[in-house]
Amino acid sequence: MASGAQSGHGFEEIGLGRRASSHDTMGGACRVSLGARATTVAFDGTCIAPGAAMLGRWLAPEPVETFLRTCLGISPFARPGAAADVLRWFDWPMLDPLLAAQRPEPDVLVASRGQLVDELVPRNLSEARLVMGREQGVVIRKAERHEPRLAELARAFARDLPGKVHVQIYATPAGTQTFGWHFDSEEVFIVQAAGIKDYYMRNNTVGCGLPETQPDFSLVRQETSPLMVARLVPGDWLYIPARWWHLVHSVEDALSISIGVVPTSRAASAGRSLSLTGTDGLRR
């Protein structure tokens, strides 16, 4: 990424291209600028071409090697519209077959204000809408097990970034924060499929040395690193490094794809992909 440059509003702009929006209450924060619009490789909208390397598409024309060297594990990165090809086949109606899947049944969670909600999980889009009407978010973990195109998305991602890859789906109602400040052990790539979300991020300088099985998210109160914010609209994508603090606010009813990657070198030592929310893959 390009080095930061001060804007006229007291925000540090990181990267190139249009700046991400932020709430007025975030004065003095850093803004993760969405980079120059990427060249998108067209495909037929029904499947991902076999052998495709998805991260390479989303970064084009910049080489993946540059991203791996300058951003991976170092700093957030975002691109506007570069993941728009996903919108051709993933939207709200996709929740129907995902939630109704059998053998195996989907791993679905309902959460609100940072807490899991103990109630029957939705099994179709209509039921999910009812849940969201109660200001509760719906999470489908390891969604690649139920939808071939999501499975191919995970495989395509692994071609550029080898490791353990899982796909989570987040359906969140407007005006809510499903989870509080937290961090994950995975490298996280988020595609905004519908609606608008604001992502707040801070480098983790106080809790990154804790064992992965014993996270203490209350340490964010001691964090003094600069606050960054990126607003995602449909077709945008965002990378959040492993163990970076982040908080998400849904501006509108929003649908997101979260791709969690534990690179091969870390996966070998960790033995499994572990989300530091303590719920094995529950994020954002």
Residue frames relative to the residue before (quaternion, step in Angstrom):
aa qw qx qy qz dx dy dz
M 1.0000 0.0000 0.0000 0.0000 0.00 0.00 0.00
A 0.5482 -0.5916 0.4685 0.3605 3.52 -1.20 0.45
S 0.5692 -0.5893 0.4361 0.3722 3.55 -1.16 0.47
G 0.6272 -0.5815 0.3759 0.3567 3.54 -1.23 0.57
A 0.0870 -0.7714 0.6284 0.0509 3.53 -1.24 0.59
Q 0.4643 -0.6994 0.4626 0.2851 3.56 -0.83 0.93
S 0.2752 -0.7338 0.5980 0.1683 3.55 -0.96 0.89
G 0.6528 -0.5410 0.3665 0.3831 3.54 -1.27 0.10
H 0.6776 0.4898 -0.2923 0.4642 3.61 1.23 -0.05
G 0.6197 -0.5807 0.3498 0.3955 3.59 1.17 0.37
F 0.5731 0.5600 -0.3834 0.4592 3.58 1.24 0.29
E 0.3565 -0.6910 0.5723 0.2604 3.55 -1.11 0.62
E 0.2390 -0.7802 0.5671 0.1122 3.54 -0.74 1.09
I 0.1325 -0.8039 0.5789 0.0327 3.55 -0.69 1.12
G 0.7887 0.2691 -0.2082 0.5120 3.56 -0.75 0.99
L 0.5257 -0.6253 0.4861 0.3104 3.54 -1.34 -0.28
G 0.7092 0.4811 -0.3213 0.4028 3.56 -1.27 0.23
R 0.7760 -0.3543 0.2217 0.4725 3.57 -1.27 -0.23
R 0.4648 -0.6962 0.4863 0.2504 3.51 -1.06 0.80
A 0.4778 -0.6448 0.5085 0.3121 3.55 -1.10 0.65
S 0.4830 -0.6620 0.4917 0.2947 3.54 -1.14 0.65
S 0.0817 -0.7851 0.6094 0.0748 3.57 -1.26 0.29
H 0.5767 -0.5550 0.4565 0.3886 3.53 -1.31 0.27
D 0.5917 -0.5798 0.4178 0.3730 3.58 -1.12 0.59
T 0.6270 0.5616 -0.3362 0.4225 3.59 1.12 -0.60
M 0.6432 0.5270 -0.3246 0.4507 3.58 1.26 -0.17
G 0.1850 0.8128 -0.5329 0.1455 3.60 1.09 0.58
G 0.7832 0.2908 -0.2423 0.4932 3.56 -0.97 0.91
A 0.5326 0.6247 -0.4154 0.3918 3.59 1.23 -0.03
C 0.4775 -0.6151 0.5273 0.3399 3.52 -1.32 0.24
R 0.2585 -0.7520 0.5850 0.1597 3.55 -1.08 0.69
V 0.3008 -0.7099 0.6027 0.2055 3.53 -0.91 0.89
S 0.2569 -0.7958 0.5298 0.1412 3.54 -0.33 1.21
L 0.4145 -0.6757 0.5460 0.2712 3.54 -1.02 0.79
G 0.4727 -0.7385 0.4126 0.2467 3.54 -0.65 1.15
A 0.7407 -0.3850 0.2983 0.4627 3.51 -1.33 0.01
R 0.5717 -0.6217 0.4013 0.3544 3.55 -0.92 0.88
A 0.3698 -0.7637 0.4958 0.1851 3.52 -0.77 1.12
T 0.4917 -0.6025 0.5335 0.3326 3.50 -1.30 0.38
T 0.2047 -0.8058 0.5478 0.0939 3.59 -0.59 1.14
V 0.3529 -0.7213 0.5575 0.2108 3.55 -0.88 0.96
A 0.3497 -0.7666 0.5008 0.1980 3.58 -0.58 1.11
F 0.0356 0.7574 -0.6518 -0.0129 3.52 -1.24 0.54
D 0.7288 -0.5147 0.2475 0.3777 3.55 -1.23 0.25
G 0.5371 -0.6700 0.3863 0.3368 3.60 1.24 0.01
T 0.6926 0.4592 -0.2975 0.4700 3.61 1.18 -0.09
C 0.7983 0.0092 -0.0084 0.6021 3.59 1.17 -0.41
I 0.4761 -0.6258 0.5267 0.3230 3.53 -1.30 0.30
A 0.5291 -0.6616 0.4220 0.3230 3.55 -0.79 1.00
P 0.5232 -0.6382 0.4550 0.3346 3.61 -0.85 0.92
G 0.8003 0.2676 -0.2213 0.4888 3.54 -0.97 0.93
A 0.4667 0.6873 -0.4508 0.3265 3.59 1.25 -0.08
A 0.2516 -0.7231 0.6222 0.1631 3.55 -1.18 0.67
M 0.3183 -0.8232 0.4357 0.1769 3.56 -0.08 1.34
L 0.6461 0.5179 -0.3414 0.4448 3.60 0.88 -0.84
G 0.6210 0.5470 -0.3373 0.4488 3.57 1.04 -0.73
R 0.6280 0.5274 -0.3325 0.4657 3.59 1.04 -0.74
W 0.7168 0.4749 -0.2635 0.4374 3.54 0.81 -1.03
L 0.6956 0.4585 -0.2708 0.4822 3.58 1.16 -0.52
A 0.4674 0.7107 -0.4399 0.2881 3.60 1.18 -0.48
P 0.5718 -0.1618 -0.8033 -0.0389 1.58 -2.02 1.48
E 0.4595 0.6713 -0.4664 0.3475 3.61 1.22 0.10
P 0.4694 -0.6874 0.4685 0.2960 3.63 -0.93 0.76
V 0.5972 -0.5712 0.4277 0.3663 3.55 -1.14 0.67
E 0.6122 0.5833 -0.3543 0.3992 3.58 0.99 -0.82
T 0.6292 0.5293 -0.3419 0.4551 3.60 1.04 -0.70
F 0.6438 0.5115 -0.3160 0.4732 3.58 0.98 -0.85
L 0.6688 0.5065 -0.3096 0.4476 3.58 0.86 -0.93
R 0.6989 0.4800 -0.2709 0.4558 3.57 1.00 -0.79
T 0.8070 0.3362 -0.1461 0.4630 3.59 0.89 -0.91
C 0.7937 0.3218 -0.1517 0.4934 3.61 1.14 -0.50
L 0.6336 0.5713 -0.3607 0.3770 3.59 0.84 -0.91
G 0.8392 0.0878 -0.1135 0.5246 3.54 -0.68 1.16
I 0.6721 0.5105 -0.2774 0.4590 3.57 1.30 -0.01
S 0.8185 -0.1130 0.1625 0.5393 3.56 0.66 -1.11
P 0.5637 -0.5847 0.4500 0.3713 3.63 -1.12 0.55
F 0.0601 -0.7721 0.6325 0.0120 3.52 -1.26 0.57
A 0.0129 -0.8073 0.5896 -0.0202 3.58 -1.02 0.77
R 0.1069 -0.7714 0.6241 0.0640 3.52 -1.27 0.54
P 0.3463 -0.7420 0.5278 0.2257 3.63 -0.86 0.87
G 0.8737 0.1431 -0.0954 0.4551 3.55 -1.01 0.87
A 0.5149 0.6900 -0.4065 0.3060 3.58 1.22 -0.21
A 0.7119 0.3940 -0.2525 0.5237 3.60 1.23 -0.35
A 0.2811 0.8067 -0.4841 0.1897 3.58 1.22 0.41
D 0.5573 0.6111 -0.4096 0.3850 3.61 1.11 -0.44
V 0.5907 0.5756 -0.3646 0.4321 3.61 1.14 -0.60
L 0.6223 0.5762 -0.3410 0.4056 3.60 1.07 -0.72
R 0.5655 0.6165 -0.3876 0.3873 3.59 1.17 -0.37
W 0.8115 0.2171 -0.1152 0.5302 3.57 1.13 -0.50
F 0.7339 0.3630 -0.2434 0.5200 3.62 1.21 -0.18
D 0.2350 0.7294 -0.6063 0.2125 3.54 -0.74 1.18
W 0.8010 -0.3199 0.2017 0.4641 3.57 -1.31 -0.03
P 0.6528 0.5236 -0.3575 0.4146 3.70 0.78 -0.77
M 0.5541 0.6180 -0.3981 0.3906 3.61 1.17 -0.41
L 0.5625 0.6140 -0.3918 0.3912 3.60 1.19 -0.44
D 0.5697 0.6139 -0.3889 0.3838 3.60 1.07 -0.61
P 0.7435 0.3757 -0.2584 0.4893 3.67 0.59 -0.97
L 0.6146 0.5494 -0.3648 0.4329 3.62 1.05 -0.60
L 0.7160 0.4482 -0.2554 0.4703 3.58 0.86 -0.95
A 0.7094 0.4517 -0.2554 0.4770 3.58 1.12 -0.64
A 0.4014 0.7499 -0.4587 0.2572 3.60 1.27 -0.08
Q 0.1196 -0.7663 0.6281 0.0638 3.54 -1.23 0.61
R 0.8499 0.1768 -0.1314 0.4787 3.53 -1.32 0.48
P 0.3523 -0.5354 -0.6377 0.4274 1.52 0.84 2.35
E 0.5534 -0.5624 0.4783 0.3857 3.54 -1.26 0.33
P 0.5680 -0.6172 0.4138 0.3539 3.59 -1.07 0.64
D 0.3931 -0.6767 0.5723 0.2449 3.53 -1.20 0.65
V 0.0462 0.8375 -0.5324 0.1135 3.55 -0.02 1.36
L 0.0773 -0.7795 0.6212 0.0240 3.54 -1.01 0.89
V 0.1978 -0.7303 0.6395 0.1361 3.53 -1.28 0.55
A 0.0340 0.8159 -0.5722 0.0757 3.57 -0.80 1.01
S 0.0014 0.7815 -0.6237 0.0164 3.53 -1.26 0.56
R 0.8621 0.0122 -0.0360 0.5053 3.55 -1.00 0.93
G 0.7484 -0.4364 0.2157 0.4505 3.54 0.91 0.93
Q 0.7026 0.4238 -0.2585 0.5098 3.59 1.25 0.07
L 0.4672 -0.6316 0.5319 0.3161 3.56 -1.15 0.63
V 0.2878 -0.7551 0.5705 0.1469 3.56 -1.06 0.83
D 0.3118 -0.7675 0.5393 0.1512 3.54 -0.76 1.09
E 0.4331 0.6481 -0.5264 0.3395 3.54 -0.11 1.32
L 0.6815 -0.4631 0.3497 0.4459 3.56 -1.25 0.19
V 0.3865 -0.7246 0.5207 0.2333 3.55 -0.89 0.91
P 0.5426 -0.6223 0.4461 0.3454 3.61 -1.09 0.59
R 0.2038 -0.7873 0.5730 0.1014 3.56 -1.15 0.69
N 0.7625 0.1487 -0.1736 0.6053 3.56 1.25 0.39
L 0.7118 -0.4691 0.3086 0.4220 3.55 -1.29 0.21
S 0.6295 0.5433 -0.3432 0.4367 3.60 0.96 -0.79
E 0.6705 0.4761 -0.2963 0.4857 3.58 0.95 -0.85
A 0.6189 0.5337 -0.3465 0.4606 3.58 1.05 -0.67
R 0.6271 0.5315 -0.3319 0.4628 3.58 1.04 -0.77
L 0.6315 0.5247 -0.3318 0.4645 3.60 1.02 -0.75
V 0.6357 0.5199 -0.3218 0.4712 3.56 0.99 -0.84
M 0.6758 0.4893 -0.2967 0.4647 3.57 0.89 -0.91
G 0.5997 0.5684 -0.3497 0.4415 3.57 1.15 -0.58
R 0.6666 0.4465 -0.2880 0.5229 3.57 1.29 -0.34
E 0.5040 -0.6781 0.3878 0.3686 3.57 1.31 0.37
Q 0.4966 0.6052 -0.4468 0.4330 3.52 1.01 0.94
G 0.3454 -0.7492 0.5323 0.1896 3.54 -1.05 0.78
V 0.2952 -0.7405 0.5821 0.1599 3.56 -1.23 0.60
V 0.0901 -0.7919 0.6039 0.0107 3.56 -0.88 1.00
I 0.1051 -0.7597 0.6393 0.0556 3.57 -0.93 0.95
R 0.1843 -0.8173 0.5410 0.0737 3.56 -0.40 1.25
K 0.8397 0.1065 -0.1264 0.5173 3.53 -1.19 0.73
A 0.0977 0.8524 -0.5032 0.1033 3.53 0.98 0.97
E 0.5358 0.6355 -0.4074 0.3783 3.60 1.19 -0.36
R 0.5776 0.5926 -0.3773 0.4157 3.62 1.22 -0.32
H 0.7622 0.4058 -0.1766 0.4725 3.59 1.20 -0.52
E 0.7734 0.2584 -0.1369 0.5624 3.60 1.18 -0.31
P 0.4410 -0.7387 0.4390 0.2590 3.61 -0.48 1.18
R 0.6672 0.5027 -0.3261 0.4426 3.59 0.97 -0.72
L 0.6251 0.4987 -0.3382 0.4962 3.58 1.13 -0.56
A 0.6143 0.5338 -0.3420 0.4697 3.59 1.08 -0.69
E 0.6783 0.4698 -0.2956 0.4815 3.57 0.95 -0.82
L 0.5759 0.5660 -0.3693 0.4600 3.58 1.15 -0.59
A 0.6597 0.4974 -0.3041 0.4742 3.58 0.95 -0.88
R 0.6698 0.4909 -0.3062 0.4655 3.58 0.91 -0.87
A 0.6439 0.5229 -0.3226 0.4559 3.56 1.00 -0.83
F 0.6348 0.5249 -0.3293 0.4616 3.56 1.04 -0.76
A 0.6714 0.5239 -0.2967 0.4321 3.56 0.95 -0.91
R 0.5671 0.5983 -0.3968 0.4037 3.58 1.17 -0.35
D 0.7152 0.3885 -0.2447 0.5270 3.58 1.13 -0.58
L 0.7859 0.1576 -0.0646 0.5944 3.57 1.11 -0.69
P 0.1771 -0.8352 0.5104 0.1026 3.62 0.34 1.22
G 0.4352 0.6660 -0.5242 0.3039 3.53 -1.01 0.89
K 0.6621 -0.4453 0.3907 0.4589 3.55 -1.29 -0.33
V 0.0449 -0.8137 0.5785 -0.0354 3.57 -0.71 1.12
H 0.0313 0.7736 -0.6323 0.0279 3.55 -0.96 0.93
V 0.2803 -0.7588 0.5724 0.1344 3.54 -1.19 0.68
Q 0.0899 -0.7727 0.6277 0.0281 3.55 -0.91 1.02
I 0.2295 -0.7454 0.6107 0.1372 3.57 -1.17 0.67
Y 0.0998 -0.7984 0.5934 0.0217 3.56 -0.91 0.96
A 0.0467 -0.7612 0.6468 -0.0050 3.55 -0.79 1.11
T 0.0530 0.8410 -0.5262 0.1139 3.57 -0.30 1.27
P 0.4370 -0.7219 0.4726 0.2540 3.59 -0.90 0.89
A 0.6447 -0.5375 0.3912 0.3773 3.53 -1.24 0.55
G 0.8320 0.2704 -0.1902 0.4456 3.52 -1.18 0.67
T 0.6576 0.5193 -0.3049 0.4528 3.59 1.22 0.22
Q 0.2117 -0.6963 0.6651 0.1674 3.49 -1.45 0.30
T 0.3187 -0.7935 0.4833 0.1877 3.55 -0.18 1.26
F 0.7962 0.0982 -0.0352 0.5960 3.58 1.01 -0.82
G 0.4999 -0.6475 0.4867 0.3066 3.55 -1.23 0.51
W 0.7493 -0.3229 0.2804 0.5056 3.56 -1.28 -0.30
H 0.1778 0.7670 -0.5946 0.1631 3.56 -0.87 1.00
F 0.2016 -0.7493 0.6037 0.1828 3.55 -1.30 -0.06
D 0.3105 -0.7525 0.5614 0.1487 3.55 -1.25 0.53
S 0.4952 -0.6491 0.4857 0.3124 3.55 -1.19 0.44
E 0.6310 0.5329 -0.3333 0.4548 3.60 1.21 -0.38
E 0.4531 -0.5531 0.5989 0.3608 3.47 -1.43 0.20
V 0.1561 -0.8388 0.5206 0.0318 3.60 -0.60 1.12
F 0.0732 -0.7698 0.6340 0.0036 3.55 -0.92 1.04
I 0.1136 -0.8248 0.5539 0.0000 3.58 -0.63 1.16
V 0.1352 -0.7591 0.6334 0.0657 3.54 -0.98 0.96
Q 0.2769 -0.7467 0.5801 0.1713 3.57 -0.81 0.98
A 0.1861 -0.8241 0.5314 0.0623 3.56 -0.50 1.25
A 0.7877 -0.0549 0.0605 0.6106 3.61 1.09 -0.69
G 0.7896 0.2962 -0.2229 0.4889 3.55 -1.15 0.61
I 0.4460 -0.6733 0.5324 0.2537 3.54 -1.39 -0.12
K 0.0261 -0.7822 0.6224 0.0037 3.55 -1.07 0.84
D 0.2482 -0.7208 0.6251 0.1677 3.53 -1.24 0.65
Y 0.1572 -0.7849 0.5971 0.0518 3.55 -0.85 1.05
Y 0.1343 -0.7747 0.6163 0.0434 3.55 -0.80 1.12
M 0.0232 -0.8300 0.5530 -0.0696 3.58 -0.75 1.08
R 0.0029 -0.7701 0.6379 0.0045 3.55 -1.19 0.67
N 0.5121 -0.6049 0.5067 0.3393 3.52 -1.11 0.66
N 0.3781 -0.7384 0.5197 0.2042 3.56 -0.99 0.88
T 0.0215 0.8220 -0.5663 0.0570 3.57 -0.33 1.25
V 0.7220 0.4414 -0.2384 0.4765 3.59 1.27 -0.11
G 0.8035 0.2888 -0.1435 0.5005 3.61 1.09 -0.54
C 0.4764 0.7166 -0.4238 0.2827 3.57 1.25 -0.04
G 0.6668 0.5158 -0.3163 0.4350 3.62 1.16 -0.33
L 0.4902 0.6739 -0.4291 0.3486 3.58 1.27 -0.03
P 0.5819 -0.5506 0.4449 0.4003 3.61 -1.17 0.48
E 0.5752 -0.6302 0.3964 0.3388 3.57 -1.00 0.81
T 0.6838 0.4828 -0.2936 0.4616 3.59 1.12 -0.54
Q 0.7548 0.3306 -0.1911 0.5334 3.61 1.26 -0.15
P 0.0796 0.8237 -0.5572 0.0678 3.61 0.61 1.04
D 0.1444 -0.7615 0.6254 0.0903 3.56 -1.15 0.63
F 0.1855 -0.8379 0.5063 0.0853 3.53 0.04 1.32
S 0.5311 0.6279 -0.4137 0.3906 3.61 1.22 -0.27
L 0.5358 0.6416 -0.3993 0.3765 3.60 1.22 -0.34
V 0.4929 0.6594 -0.4398 0.3590 3.59 1.20 -0.30
R 0.5725 0.5982 -0.3809 0.4114 3.61 1.16 -0.50
Q 0.6940 0.4554 -0.2685 0.4889 3.58 1.21 -0.48
E 0.4918 0.6970 -0.4121 0.3201 3.56 1.30 -0.20
T 0.1187 -0.8088 0.5747 0.0396 3.56 -0.94 0.93
S 0.4357 0.7020 -0.4647 0.3185 3.60 1.26 0.07
P 0.6401 -0.5475 0.3639 0.3977 3.62 -1.13 0.56
L 0.3969 -0.7009 0.5493 0.2225 3.54 -1.15 0.73
M 0.1116 -0.7844 0.6088 0.0395 3.57 -0.87 1.00
V 0.0635 -0.7983 0.5979 0.0365 3.58 -1.14 0.59
A 0.0253 -0.7746 0.6319 0.0052 3.54 -1.08 0.81
R 0.2245 -0.7512 0.6061 0.1341 3.55 -0.96 0.87
L 0.1579 -0.7934 0.5849 0.0596 3.56 -0.79 1.09
V 0.1009 -0.7389 0.6639 0.0547 3.53 -1.10 0.88
P 0.7252 -0.4519 0.2636 0.4477 3.62 -1.17 0.36
G 0.7683 0.3165 -0.2756 0.4833 3.52 -0.89 1.04
D 0.5920 0.5502 -0.3688 0.4592 3.59 1.24 -0.28
W 0.0905 -0.7750 0.6161 0.1078 3.55 -1.26 0.36
L 0.1707 -0.7839 0.5957 0.0372 3.52 -1.22 0.70
Y 0.2007 -0.7473 0.6212 0.1241 3.54 -1.11 0.79
I 0.0785 -0.7639 0.6399 0.0284 3.57 -0.99 0.97
P 0.4082 -0.7320 0.4793 0.2605 3.62 -0.59 1.05
A 0.6226 -0.5285 0.4256 0.3896 3.54 -1.22 0.52
R 0.8559 0.1593 -0.1621 0.4645 3.53 -1.16 0.89
W 0.4587 0.6164 -0.4914 0.4101 3.59 1.17 0.51
W 0.4940 -0.6271 0.5150 0.3122 3.58 -1.08 0.76
H 0.1578 0.7811 -0.6019 0.0521 3.56 -1.11 0.61
L 0.1164 -0.7448 0.6564 0.0297 3.50 -1.30 0.67
V 0.1611 -0.8132 0.5568 0.0517 3.58 -0.92 0.89
H 0.1010 -0.7766 0.6209 0.0340 3.56 -1.00 0.93
S 0.2913 -0.7543 0.5653 0.1632 3.57 -0.79 1.04
V 0.2966 -0.7608 0.5570 0.1514 3.55 -0.61 1.16
E 0.7631 0.0918 -0.0378 0.6386 3.56 1.15 -0.79
D 0.6506 -0.3973 0.4050 0.5048 3.57 -1.27 -0.01
A 0.0396 -0.8513 0.5190 -0.0655 3.55 -0.57 1.15
L 0.1467 -0.7553 0.6358 0.0617 3.51 -1.21 0.74
S 0.0141 0.8212 -0.5656 0.0743 3.57 -0.67 1.14
I 0.2597 -0.7013 0.6386 0.1813 3.51 -1.31 0.54
S 0.0925 -0.7903 0.6051 0.0263 3.57 -0.77 1.05
I 0.1321 -0.7926 0.5945 0.0307 3.55 -0.67 1.18
G 0.1094 -0.8105 0.5746 0.0289 3.57 -0.49 1.20
V 0.0630 -0.8105 0.5821 -0.0179 3.56 -0.76 1.09
V 0.0974 -0.7209 0.6820 0.0758 3.54 -1.01 0.93
P 0.3727 -0.7562 0.4844 0.2339 3.62 -0.29 1.20
T 0.6911 -0.5292 0.3031 0.3879 3.54 -1.12 0.75
S 0.6550 0.5268 -0.3301 0.4295 3.60 0.87 -0.85
R 0.7075 0.4257 -0.2653 0.4978 3.59 0.98 -0.81
A 0.6141 0.5636 -0.3555 0.4230 3.58 1.04 -0.74
A 0.6285 0.5514 -0.3381 0.4320 3.57 1.03 -0.74
S 0.7181 0.4299 -0.2575 0.4829 3.57 0.98 -0.78
A 0.6883 0.4765 -0.2846 0.4671 3.57 1.05 -0.75
G 0.3656 -0.7596 0.4688 0.2637 3.57 1.08 -0.66
R 0.7945 -0.0355 0.0244 0.6057 3.57 1.21 -0.39
S 0.5131 -0.6062 0.4991 0.3467 3.54 -1.30 0.28
L 0.0132 -0.8265 0.5606 -0.0492 3.58 -0.52 1.19
S 0.2556 -0.7503 0.5890 0.1575 3.57 -0.73 1.03
L 0.4246 -0.7439 0.4641 0.2258 3.54 -0.85 0.99
T 0.4625 0.6247 -0.4936 0.3901 3.57 1.13 0.41
G 0.4959 -0.6689 0.4209 0.3598 3.56 1.24 -0.19
T 0.6896 0.4465 -0.2845 0.4940 3.58 1.24 0.19
D 0.5186 -0.7095 0.3851 0.2816 3.56 1.17 0.70
G 0.8513 -0.0960 0.0099 0.5158 3.52 0.41 1.21
L 0.5098 0.6325 -0.4310 0.3927 3.59 1.23 0.22
R 0.1577 0.8026 -0.5490 0.1722 3.55 -0.39 1.23
R 0.8870 0.1365 -0.0688 0.4358 3.45 -1.39 0.38
